[in-house]
Amino acid sequence: MISLFKEINKKFNGLIWSLTSTGVILLLLSVLIVWTDFMLRLVFGLIVLVVAYVFLYGGYKIYALKKEIEKHFKL
């Protein structure tokens, strides 16, 4: 049971670091918005890509966590 909690903790830590790094990237991109119209369009497109990446990565991490739980309980 302890190994399951260690694995869950490791998965959540990875998800936390991913969301934190994505937040920092979005913060840096938001500063770039103020310069030009082209930069605004470029940054908006990048934000959409980063949000899509967050959803895909989050879905992957939740799926991996589900598989770990199923493996541990042999469901």
HELIX and SHEET records of a PDB file:
HELIX    1   1 ILE A    2  LEU A   32  1                                  31    
HELIX    2   2 ASP A   37  PHE A   73  1                                  37    
END                                                                             
